């Protein structure tokens, strides 16, 4: 688990979340697995004990979900086309969801209230969806009644039409609209994976840690070099629910793995455990860095120092606290809300008054391949220009940083032998990895 933020957890609950709502959405394979379900509910219980109001929306069981998807899916929306004859089985499944979650709550001592699916008003989707519906509204008063008694409000999937006849409505849609209806501060979407996953350039899959609404829309349109969408069809229901929740006014949506400690790690540690998607843009640049940010800069550097050469030398040069404090007037920090996700500093190269050296280039481990490094570098070069330098150099042995630098600079190791020799001493057997890059005046 990542190091905790420098304030007591209970104090954060009281200042930020106490008295406010958080909605949670859990799938059938998660609540049907007793162990996974208990882990999710333990996280919910921790929130409830600190006066955070909680709503839990649950999807259908695995068997029903598989049966519905074995039947016809709508060619345009890929939603199940549900026949009227299937509704009794859906109503039975809705009842079973409530009973199962209530039993788990009783075992864990969680005060709870199972709400009827009839509080979700729905309408049939047109164009051949039959008994599959979309949410029109959610009766927030029923959820608030549970909140007022400090109970976990449990709301199953499904909904009813104007004649109070059951329609099939996916849990994702119910969760998004119910979260907005009660003005929830957050919607937590539990996943079998660590968060929203996308393929990397090397064919592996990586987690995206932070997005805003604009970036989410870009992600949906993004394609790989083979022109395949990077977001797979299996992720679209989750993406749609995230978008709807944000569009209807929920400030933050988290996609979190359903495992022990993941919820609290996501909400209350520096790097989190899943993916946070926010409605509003959240990146800000501070220059110069402030004294009160020094502790978090140190924490970020410690995090980044885990990246090392084959022989174990950290790519990021260790600096004493006094030196970092001295560099604050020339330090830039990139913030995601209150969280520092990147930092860099610069100073004049000895005996070369026209040249700045860019150092301490650090981007948090959960923000790699996010574009944050490019933003931080361009901002640093802009500040170097403002200070009157006509060129800049930087030293690195890290391949990802080299790849970034090569888009703005050229390898000038031979032109700076003294800088190169000094840097190589720290790297020992890995000294051949070290390069000096020079950024020309056109780049700053």
C-alpha positions as CSV (number, residue, x, y, z in Angstrom):
1,X,0.0,0.0,0.0
2,X,1.2,3.5,-0.8
3,X,2.2,5.8,2.1
4,X,-0.8,7.5,3.7
5,X,-1.4,11.2,3.4
6,X,-0.1,13.3,6.3
7,X,-3.3,13.6,8.2
8,X,-5.3,11.1,10.2
9,X,-7.8,9.1,8.2
10,X,-10.7,9.9,10.6
11,X,-10.0,13.6,10.3
12,X,-10.2,13.4,6.5
13,X,-13.5,11.6,6.8
14,X,-14.9,14.3,9.1
15,X,-13.7,17.2,7.0
16,X,-14.4,15.9,3.5
17,X,-17.0,13.2,3.4
18,X,-18.9,13.0,6.7
19,X,-22.6,13.6,6.1
20,X,-22.2,13.2,2.3
21,X,-23.1,10.3,0.1
22,X,-20.9,7.8,-1.8
23,X,-22.6,5.4,-4.2
24,X,-21.1,1.9,-4.9
25,X,-21.8,-0.4,-7.8
26,X,-21.1,-4.2,-7.5
27,X,-21.4,-6.9,-10.2
28,X,-23.0,-10.3,-9.8
29,X,-19.7,-12.2,-9.9
30,X,-18.6,-10.0,-7.0
31,X,-21.6,-10.3,-4.7
32,X,-22.0,-14.0,-5.4
33,X,-18.4,-14.6,-4.3
34,X,-18.8,-14.4,-0.5
35,X,-15.2,-13.5,0.1
36,X,-15.1,-10.7,-2.5
37,X,-18.5,-9.4,-1.2
38,X,-17.2,-9.3,2.3
39,X,-14.2,-7.3,1.3
40,X,-16.3,-4.7,-0.5
41,X,-18.7,-4.5,2.4
42,X,-15.9,-4.0,4.9
43,X,-14.7,-1.0,3.0
44,X,-18.3,0.3,3.0
45,X,-18.5,-0.4,6.7
46,X,-15.4,1.8,7.4
47,X,-17.1,4.7,5.6
48,X,-20.4,4.2,7.4
49,X,-18.6,4.3,10.8
50,X,-17.3,7.8,9.9
51,X,-20.8,9.1,9.1
52,X,-20.4,8.7,5.3
53,X,-23.7,7.9,3.7
54,X,-23.5,4.9,1.4
55,X,-25.7,3.5,-1.4
56,X,-24.9,0.1,-2.9
57,X,-26.3,-0.8,-6.3
58,X,-26.0,-4.4,-7.4
59,X,-26.1,-6.1,-10.8
60,X,-27.7,-9.5,-11.7
61,X,-26.1,-12.8,-10.8
62,X,-23.7,-14.4,-13.2
63,X,-26.2,-17.1,-14.4
64,X,-28.9,-14.6,-15.3
65,X,-26.4,-12.2,-16.9
66,X,-25.0,-15.0,-19.1
67,X,-28.6,-16.2,-20.0
68,X,-29.6,-12.7,-21.1
69,X,-26.4,-12.2,-23.2
70,X,-26.8,-15.6,-24.8
71,X,-30.1,-14.3,-26.2
72,X,-30.2,-11.6,-28.8
73,X,-28.2,-8.4,-28.2
74,X,-29.4,-5.2,-29.8
75,X,-27.1,-4.7,-32.9
76,X,-26.6,-1.0,-32.1
77,X,-26.5,-0.7,-28.3
78,X,-25.3,-4.3,-27.5
79,X,-27.9,-4.4,-24.7
80,X,-29.9,-7.6,-24.1
81,X,-33.3,-7.7,-25.8
82,X,-35.4,-8.9,-23.0
83,X,-38.8,-10.6,-23.7
84,X,-41.8,-10.2,-21.4
85,X,-41.6,-13.9,-20.5
86,X,-38.2,-13.3,-19.0
87,X,-39.4,-10.7,-16.5
88,X,-40.5,-13.2,-13.7
89,X,-37.0,-14.6,-13.7
90,X,-35.5,-11.1,-13.5
91,X,-37.8,-10.2,-10.6
92,X,-36.7,-13.4,-8.8
93,X,-33.1,-12.5,-9.4
94,X,-33.7,-9.0,-8.0
95,X,-35.2,-10.5,-4.8
96,X,-32.2,-12.9,-4.5
97,X,-29.7,-10.0,-4.8
98,X,-31.3,-8.2,-1.9
99,X,-31.5,-11.2,0.3
100,X,-27.9,-12.2,-0.3
101,X,-26.5,-8.7,0.4
102,X,-28.7,-8.3,3.4
103,X,-27.4,-11.6,4.8
104,X,-23.8,-10.5,4.3
105,X,-24.6,-7.2,6.0
106,X,-26.0,-9.0,9.0
107,X,-22.9,-11.1,9.4
108,X,-20.7,-8.0,9.3
109,X,-22.9,-5.9,11.6
110,X,-23.8,-3.4,8.9
111,X,-27.1,-1.6,9.4
112,X,-28.9,-1.8,6.1
113,X,-32.1,-1.3,4.1
114,X,-33.0,-3.2,0.9
115,X,-34.9,-0.9,-1.4
116,X,-37.4,-2.1,-4.0
117,X,-36.3,-1.8,-7.6
118,X,-39.6,0.1,-8.1
119,X,-37.9,3.3,-6.8
120,X,-36.1,3.4,-10.2
121,X,-38.5,4.7,-12.8
122,X,-37.7,3.6,-16.3
123,X,-39.0,3.6,-19.8
124,X,-38.6,1.1,-22.6
125,X,-35.8,1.8,-25.0
126,X,-37.1,2.1,-28.5
127,X,-35.9,0.5,-31.7
128,X,-36.6,-3.2,-30.7
129,X,-35.2,-3.4,-27.2
130,X,-38.6,-4.8,-25.9
131,X,-38.5,-5.0,-22.1
132,X,-35.1,-3.4,-21.7
133,X,-35.4,0.1,-20.3
134,X,-33.4,3.2,-19.5
135,X,-33.6,5.2,-16.3
136,X,-36.0,8.2,-16.2
137,X,-35.6,9.0,-12.5
138,X,-34.8,7.6,-9.1
139,X,-36.9,8.3,-6.0
140,X,-34.2,9.9,-3.9
141,X,-36.5,10.1,-0.8
142,X,-36.3,6.3,-0.3
143,X,-32.5,6.5,-0.3
144,X,-32.4,9.5,2.0
145,X,-34.7,7.6,4.4
146,X,-32.0,4.9,4.8
147,X,-29.3,7.6,5.0
148,X,-31.1,9.3,7.9
149,X,-31.0,6.1,9.9
150,X,-27.3,5.6,9.1
151,X,-28.2,2.5,7.1
152,X,-26.5,1.2,4.0
153,X,-29.1,1.6,1.2
154,X,-29.1,-1.4,-1.1
155,X,-30.7,-0.9,-4.5
156,X,-30.8,-3.7,-7.0
157,X,-30.7,-3.4,-10.8
158,X,-34.0,-3.1,-12.8
159,X,-36.7,-0.6,-12.7
160,X,-40.5,-0.1,-13.4
161,X,-42.4,1.7,-16.0
162,X,-45.3,4.2,-15.5
163,X,-47.7,1.2,-15.0
164,X,-45.3,-0.3,-12.3
165,X,-44.3,-3.2,-14.6
166,X,-40.7,-4.4,-14.2
167,X,-38.2,-3.6,-16.9
168,X,-34.6,-4.9,-17.2
169,X,-32.3,-1.9,-16.5
170,X,-28.5,-2.6,-16.1
171,X,-26.9,-1.8,-12.7
172,X,-24.5,0.6,-14.4
173,X,-27.3,2.9,-15.5
174,X,-29.1,2.6,-12.1
175,X,-25.9,3.4,-10.2
176,X,-25.1,6.5,-12.3
177,X,-28.5,8.0,-12.0
178,X,-29.0,7.1,-8.3
179,X,-25.6,8.6,-7.4
180,X,-26.6,11.8,-9.2
181,X,-30.1,11.8,-7.6
182,X,-28.7,11.8,-4.0
183,X,-25.9,14.3,-4.9
184,X,-23.2,11.7,-4.1
185,X,-19.7,13.0,-3.8
186,X,-18.3,9.8,-5.5
187,X,-19.4,6.8,-7.4
188,X,-17.3,3.7,-6.8
189,X,-17.4,1.1,-9.6
190,X,-16.0,-2.2,-8.5
191,X,-14.1,-4.2,-11.1
192,X,-12.3,-7.5,-11.5
193,X,-9.2,-5.5,-12.7
194,X,-7.1,-2.8,-11.0
195,X,-9.0,0.0,-12.8
196,X,-9.5,1.1,-16.4
197,X,-7.0,-0.8,-18.5
198,X,-5.6,0.0,-21.9
199,X,-3.0,-1.6,-24.1
200,X,0.6,-0.1,-24.2
201,X,2.9,0.3,-27.1
202,X,4.5,-3.0,-26.2
203,X,1.3,-5.0,-26.3
204,X,0.9,-5.2,-22.5
205,X,-2.0,-3.7,-20.6
206,X,-1.7,-0.8,-18.1
207,X,-3.9,0.9,-15.7
208,X,-4.9,4.6,-16.2
209,X,-4.9,6.2,-12.8
210,X,-6.4,9.6,-13.5
211,X,-8.7,11.1,-16.2
212,X,-11.1,14.0,-16.5
213,X,-14.3,14.0,-18.6
214,X,-12.5,15.4,-21.7
215,X,-9.8,12.8,-21.5
216,X,-12.4,10.1,-21.0
217,X,-14.0,11.1,-24.3
218,X,-10.6,11.1,-26.0
219,X,-9.9,7.6,-24.6
220,X,-13.1,6.3,-26.1
221,X,-12.0,7.5,-29.5
222,X,-8.4,6.4,-29.2
223,X,-7.1,3.7,-31.5
224,X,-3.9,1.6,-31.5
225,X,-1.5,1.5,-34.5
226,X,-3.7,-1.2,-36.1
227,X,-6.7,1.2,-35.9
228,X,-8.4,-0.9,-33.2
229,X,-10.2,1.0,-30.4
230,X,-8.1,0.8,-27.3
231,X,-11.2,0.5,-25.1
232,X,-12.6,-3.0,-25.6
233,X,-16.3,-3.6,-26.0
234,X,-16.4,-5.3,-22.6
235,X,-15.5,-2.0,-21.0
236,X,-18.2,0.1,-22.7
237,X,-20.9,-0.4,-20.0
238,X,-18.6,0.8,-17.3
239,X,-17.4,3.7,-19.5
240,X,-21.0,4.7,-20.3
241,X,-21.9,4.6,-16.6
242,X,-18.9,6.8,-15.7
243,X,-19.8,9.3,-18.4
244,X,-23.4,9.4,-17.3
245,X,-22.6,9.9,-13.6
246,X,-20.2,12.8,-14.4
247,X,-22.7,14.3,-16.9
248,X,-25.5,14.2,-14.3
249,X,-23.3,16.0,-11.8
250,X,-21.4,13.4,-9.7
251,X,-17.9,15.1,-9.3
252,X,-15.8,11.9,-9.2
253,X,-16.1,8.3,-10.3
254,X,-13.6,5.7,-9.1
255,X,-13.0,2.3,-10.8
256,X,-11.6,0.1,-8.1
257,X,-10.7,-3.6,-7.9
258,X,-12.9,-5.6,-5.5
259,X,-10.2,-6.7,-3.1
260,X,-9.2,-6.2,0.5
261,X,-8.2,-2.6,1.3
262,X,-8.6,-1.4,-2.3
263,X,-11.4,1.1,-1.5
264,X,-9.6,2.9,1.3
265,X,-6.3,2.8,-0.5
266,X,-7.9,4.4,-3.5
267,X,-9.6,7.2,-1.5
268,X,-6.9,7.9,1.1
269,X,-3.4,7.3,-0.3
270,X,-1.2,9.4,-2.5
271,X,-1.3,7.2,-5.5
272,X,-4.6,5.3,-5.0
273,X,-5.3,1.8,-6.2
274,X,-7.6,2.2,-9.1
275,X,-8.7,4.8,-11.7
276,X,-10.2,8.2,-10.7
277,X,-12.3,10.1,-13.3
278,X,-13.3,13.7,-12.5
279,X,-15.9,15.9,-14.2
280,X,-13.7,19.0,-14.2
281,X,-10.1,19.4,-15.4
282,X,-7.9,18.9,-12.4
283,X,-4.3,19.6,-13.4
284,X,-2.5,22.7,-12.2
285,X,1.1,23.9,-12.3
286,X,2.7,25.7,-9.4
287,X,5.8,27.8,-9.9
288,X,7.7,28.5,-7.8
289,X,7.0,25.6,-5.4
290,X,5.8,26.6,-1.9
291,X,7.5,25.7,1.3
292,X,4.5,23.8,2.5
293,X,4.8,21.5,-0.6
294,X,8.3,20.4,0.4
295,X,7.1,17.3,2.3
296,X,5.0,16.0,-0.6
297,X,7.9,16.7,-3.1
298,X,10.1,14.5,-0.9
299,X,7.3,11.8,-0.9
300,X,7.0,12.0,-4.7
301,X,10.8,11.6,-5.1
302,X,10.8,8.6,-2.7
303,X,8.1,7.0,-4.9
304,X,10.1,7.7,-8.1
305,X,13.3,6.5,-6.6
306,X,12.0,2.9,-6.8
307,X,12.8,3.1,-10.5
308,X,16.5,2.1,-10.8
309,X,19.2,0.8,-13.2
310,X,19.9,-3.0,-13.5
311,X,22.5,-2.7,-10.7
312,X,20.0,-0.8,-8.4
313,X,21.1,2.8,-8.8
314,X,18.0,5.1,-8.6
315,X,17.6,7.1,-11.8
316,X,16.5,10.1,-9.7
317,X,19.6,11.7,-8.0
318,X,19.1,11.6,-4.2
319,X,19.3,15.1,-2.6
320,X,19.2,16.2,1.0
321,X,16.2,18.0,2.3
322,X,18.2,21.2,2.7
323,X,19.1,21.2,-1.0
324,X,15.5,20.6,-2.1
325,X,14.4,23.5,0.1
326,X,17.1,25.7,-1.5
327,X,15.8,24.8,-4.9
328,X,12.2,25.6,-4.2
329,X,12.3,29.1,-6.0
330,X,13.3,27.2,-9.2
331,X,11.1,24.2,-8.7
332,X,7.9,23.4,-10.6
333,X,5.2,21.1,-9.3
334,X,2.4,19.6,-11.3
335,X,-0.7,19.1,-9.2
336,X,-3.8,16.9,-9.6
337,X,-6.1,18.8,-7.3
338,X,-4.2,18.6,-3.9
339,X,-1.9,15.7,-5.1
340,X,1.6,16.5,-6.5
341,X,2.1,14.2,-9.4
342,X,5.2,15.7,-11.0
343,X,8.2,17.9,-10.1
344,X,11.3,19.4,-11.7
345,X,13.8,22.1,-10.9
346,X,16.5,24.1,-12.8
347,X,19.6,26.2,-12.1
348,X,22.4,27.7,-14.0
349,X,25.2,25.5,-15.3
350,X,28.5,26.5,-13.6
351,X,30.6,28.7,-15.9
352,X,27.8,28.7,-18.5
353,X,25.5,31.6,-17.6
354,X,23.4,31.3,-20.7
355,X,22.5,27.6,-20.0
356,X,20.2,26.1,-17.4
357,X,20.4,22.5,-16.2
358,X,17.0,20.8,-15.7
359,X,17.1,18.3,-12.9
360,X,14.9,16.3,-10.5
361,X,12.5,15.4,-13.3
362,X,10.0,13.2,-11.5
363,X,6.5,11.9,-12.5
364,X,4.6,9.7,-10.1
365,X,4.6,6.0,-10.9
366,X,0.8,5.9,-11.3
367,X,1.0,8.6,-13.9
368,X,3.4,7.2,-16.5
369,X,2.4,7.4,-20.1
370,X,-0.3,9.9,-19.0
371,X,1.1,12.9,-20.9
372,X,2.1,14.5,-17.6
373,X,5.8,14.2,-18.3
374,X,5.4,16.1,-21.6
375,X,3.4,18.8,-19.8
376,X,5.9,19.2,-17.0
377,X,8.8,19.3,-19.5
378,X,7.2,22.0,-21.7
379,X,6.3,24.1,-18.6
380,X,9.9,23.8,-17.3
381,X,11.4,24.9,-20.6
382,X,9.0,27.8,-20.7
383,X,10.1,29.0,-17.2
384,X,13.8,28.5,-18.2
385,X,13.1,30.8,-21.1
386,X,11.4,33.4,-18.8
387,X,14.5,33.4,-16.7
388,X,16.6,34.5,-19.7
389,X,18.5,31.3,-20.5
390,X,19.0,30.6,-24.2
391,X,19.5,26.8,-23.9
392,X,19.1,24.0,-21.4
393,X,20.6,20.6,-20.7
394,X,19.5,17.7,-18.7
395,X,21.1,14.4,-17.7
396,X,19.3,11.0,-17.5
397,X,19.9,7.3,-17.6
398,X,16.2,6.4,-17.7
399,X,14.9,5.1,-21.1
400,X,11.4,6.6,-20.8
401,X,12.9,10.1,-20.0
402,X,15.3,9.7,-22.9
403,X,12.4,8.9,-25.2
404,X,10.6,12.1,-24.0
405,X,13.7,14.3,-24.2
406,X,14.5,13.2,-27.8
407,X,11.3,14.8,-29.0
408,X,12.7,18.2,-27.9
409,X,16.5,17.9,-27.7
410,X,19.5,16.1,-29.1
411,X,22.1,13.9,-27.4
412,X,25.0,16.3,-26.5
413,X,27.0,14.0,-24.3
414,X,30.2,14.6,-26.3
415,X,29.7,18.4,-26.0
416,X,29.5,18.3,-22.2
417,X,32.2,15.9,-21.0
418,X,32.5,17.4,-17.5
419,X,28.8,17.1,-16.8
420,X,28.8,13.6,-18.2
421,X,31.8,12.4,-16.2
422,X,30.3,13.9,-13.0
423,X,27.0,12.2,-13.5
424,X,28.5,8.8,-14.5
425,X,30.4,8.5,-11.2
426,X,27.1,8.0,-9.4
427,X,26.0,5.1,-11.7
428,X,29.0,2.9,-11.3
429,X,28.6,-0.2,-13.5
430,X,25.6,1.4,-15.3
431,X,27.4,4.5,-16.3
432,X,27.1,3.8,-20.0
433,X,23.4,4.4,-19.7
434,X,23.9,8.1,-18.9
435,X,23.2,10.7,-21.6
436,X,23.3,14.5,-21.6
437,X,20.6,16.2,-23.7
438,X,20.7,19.7,-24.9
439,X,17.6,21.7,-25.6
440,X,18.2,24.5,-28.2
441,X,16.8,28.0,-28.0
442,X,14.0,27.0,-30.3
443,X,12.7,24.5,-27.7
444,X,12.6,27.0,-24.8
